[in-house]
């Protein structure tokens, strides 16, 4: 097994699980997080003149409502920024040179999409054969019994 194989099969640790694969994938993720944080920090530094104007606008919008401003700045902004960073990192981790995802990732994406787009009440007695079970539907089924 090479490190390229371990990275290409992201999320797969073998059977039985291999700590080597796990640590290689952990290192790749850690590097992606560090690089992402450096890029985000660099963008903040490079766009500080624009961000000063954005801060002034936010200050004006929330004038007289310091609690709302605090909530927005301390909760909503970091939440949105972390969401964007997670999406970018996910895309980087799943990227392949040919532009296609691996068959396992493609199958997982199709399954997730199918599960999300399926009607919630497809059958009265439980989940349909086409979708996989989730904790929410399992809890509903237990309550119905």
PyMOL commands that set and color helices and strands:
alter all, ss='L'
color gray80, all
select helices_A, chain A and resi 3-8+19-46+48-61+66-94+103-117+135-144
alter helices_A, ss='H'
color red, helices_A
deselect
rebuild
show_as cartoon
